Amino acid sequence: AAPPQVGGRRGRAEPPAEGPADVFLKAQATETEVWLRQPVLLTVTLYATRVDIRGLSWMGMPSRAGFWAEEVGTDPNAERTTAAVGGHTFNAYPVLRRLLVPTAPGDVVIDPFGAQLQLQRSSGDLFEDFFSGGGSSLVVRRTDPLRLRVRPLPEAGKPADFSGAVGNFKMRVSIDRTEAQVNDAIALKAVVEGDGSLQAAPA
């Protein structure tokens, strides 16, 4: 199938509840149970077999209530993989990636993502496809809802000045020179980096 005109492998995929299809969407999260303010990466993948994807347009997006969210770039063509589903080999294209940081504890349901897809089906007969246009059609596909359990942070042992940053961080401090004259300016730079919600780590 041709790559979708839109702008890794993760185990075995399953088609949506209505049964096997030539094309479907699936939403996956890196974790289904997280701590409050622990980032989770959500990916929506388009699976297609025996069809060419000529276009994709989103039909509304789930509410971001309860999350701080940041879009993460995807390249469906470069990141395309294959997956075995229901005895068929599918091309799998990541079409949306979003970093979510939960801002409140509790059980959260992420509503389905929906998209309208323009498909080009092949009959397997070159001449028939040429004169018939190959059976172009528009279909709508939606992901299943995702459920996420957000646990509150423990109170025991929490530092009094805890800012809410959850993750693994490190700090690097550097200066632009090791020798200076009296009254010379020295540039000091501090860099915080790591895996987690840096937005919750104030100076």
C-alpha positions, 0 to 999 in steps of 0.5 A: 500500500502507498504511504498516507499523505499526512504529516516502531514496532510495538508487539501484536496489534488487534483490529477494532471490535467490529472485526477484521478490516482492510484499514483501521486505527489503533491508539496505544499508550506507553503506560496504562497506570501512571503517577500524577504528572508522570508523562505518557506517550500516546500514539495513533497508528493507521493499519492498512492492507490491500488498499492505498491510502490517498488521504487522511483528515481528522474528524475532531480530537478528544478533549485534553481535559485533565492533561497537559499535552504536547504534540510530538512530530511523526513521519508516517513514511519513514516510520512505517513498519509491518504487523501481522493481524488476523492472518494478514500483513498490515502496513502500520503508519504512526499518524499522530503522537502526543505527550500527555501529562496527567494533572489530576488523579483518578481513572481517565478515559481518552475518547476515540480519535476519528479520521476520514480516509480516502482509499484506493482499492486494487482488483488485481487486474491492471486493465480493470483498475485503469478503466474503473479508477481502481475503486476509490472510496471514503471511509471513516475509522475510529480508535477504541477509547483508552483507559488510564489510571492516574495514581496520586503522589505519595505523601510519605517522604515528600520534601517540603519544597517539592514542585511536582516534577515527576521523572528522572532529571539531571542538571549540568552547570557550566561557566564560559571561562575559568579565569577572570579579572576583577569586575569581569562578567562570567556567564553561568549556564544551568541545564536541566534535562531528563525524562519527565515533566519539565514544566513542573520544575521551576527554577 
